[in-house]
Amino acid sequence: MAILFQIKQDFKSRLFDEKTFYPQFQKDLVKCQSELIIESPFITSSRMNLLYPTFIKLLAQNVRIHIITRDPIDHDDEFMRNQSTNEILSCNEMGINIVLLRGNHHRKIAILDRNILWEGSLNILSYSNSREIMRRIENKETATQMFDFLKLQKLFTQR
């Protein structure tokens, strides 16, 4: 599906690699005020253990956190399936909204307060040691465009 969007506002765009992504992403997370959406097909305990302290602070500030990830059933590897299941259960217990997708889910994005959009190749909730790229776009119209394009409102209200 291709949809043409015209951006009328100026926006800031910067590129990050696997070494520079997380420091900037963490800075963005601590400034998040109302909503965090992360779409990442893989979830590992090691990466989540680094993000949980920030997630706990955000939840205490009434920030809604939504994680969209691959249904563990779709993981071929039993270890990955079990690890993903455990982290999903932990997130649910914390009050994070989890949306499970089936069928080759592979998108990697984050939307913060519908104002900052991260998109690229890095699995935000599982990255360990590959070469990756992420683009950070600071623009309300662009972030909302992605939210609408992915039909996230419908996804969140189906629950």
N, C-alpha and C positions, 0 to 999 in steps of 0.2 A: 504494500500500500504506500503510495507516495502522495503527500499532501504538501502543497505550496504554502508556506507561511511567509509573510512579509513583516520584517521587524522595523518599526518606525523609530525606536529609541536607540541611542548609542548604548553599547554594552562593553564590559570588560571581559576579555578572554585570555586565559593563560594556560600554558601546557605544563604538565608535571610528569615525572617518571616515577618508577617504583620507590626511589629513594626520597623524593621530595613530596610525594602525595600525602602521606599520613601526617606529617607535621602541619601542613596547611589545612587538611581535613579536620584535624583535632581543633585547630583554631576556629574553624567555622562551626564545629559542633558546639563548643562552649558558648558561642554567641547565638545559637539557635533559640528562638523564643516561643514558637507555637507548634511547629510540625517538622518532623524528620521522616523522610521516606528513603529507604535504601532497597535497591533491587540488586541482588547478588545471587547467582545460582548455587554457589557453594558456601557452606558455613563450617569453620573449623574452631575447635575449642581454643587453640592457641591465639587466634586472632580475636575471638570474642572476649577472651580473658583480658585483652588489652583495651577493648572498647567498653566492657561492662561498667567500669567506674564512671565513665562519662555518661553512659545511658542512664545509670541510676540517678545521677545529678539532674539530668534533663527530665526524667520522670518526676522527680521531686519538685521540679519547677512547672509541672503540668504540661510539659511538651509531649504531644502525641507522637509516638514512634511507630512507624509501620515498616515491617520488613517483608519484602516479597522475595521468595526463594523457591528453588526447585523442591518438589515433593521428594522426601527421602526415598520413596519407592523407586524413583527414576535414577538413583545412583547405582551404578554397576558394582562398585566396590562395597563390600559389607562393612568395612571399617568406616568408610565415609558415610554410609547410610546410618550407622549407629551414632556416629559423632554428630551428624546433622540433626538427627532425631533428639538427642540429648540437649543440644543447644536450643532447638525450637521449643522444647518443653521448658527450659530455663527462661527463655524470653517470655513465653506465655505466663509463667508464674510471676514475672516481674511486672506484667501489664503491657507488654509490647504486643501490638497487633501483628499477627503473622498471617500472611497470605501464601498458600502453597500453590504452585503452578505445575502442571504436568506437560510433558511433551517437549523435550529438548530446550528447555528454558535456558537462555544464555546471556541476557542483557545485564549490563553493569552500569547503574546510574545511582545518583543520590540527588534528592531535591530537598533543600533546606528553606523553610518558611516561604516556599514558592517564590524565592528570590535568587537562590544560588542553585545552579545545576552543575553537577559533576557527571561526565560521561566519558567512557573509554573502554579499555580492555582489562583493567585491573578488577579482580574479584574482591570487592571491598571487605567482605566478611570472612575471607579465607586466604588472602594473599600470603605467599611464603617466600618464593625466590625466583620468579621469572621476570623477564624484561617486559615492562608494561608502559602504557601511556594513558593519562587522564587529562581531560580538558575541564577547566573550571570557568563557568560563565556566570557572571554576576549581572542578572537582568531579570526583573519580574516577568516581563512578557515572554521571554524565552523559557524560563522555568515553568510558567503556567502552560505554555504551548506544549511542552513535553508531558506535563501532567494530563492535559486534555487528549493529546495524541495517544497516550497509552491507556486512556479511559480509566484512570485510576479512581475517580469518584465512584464509578459504577462498581469497580472491584472492591472498594472499601465498604460500600453499602450493601453488597450481596450477603454479607456475613450475618 
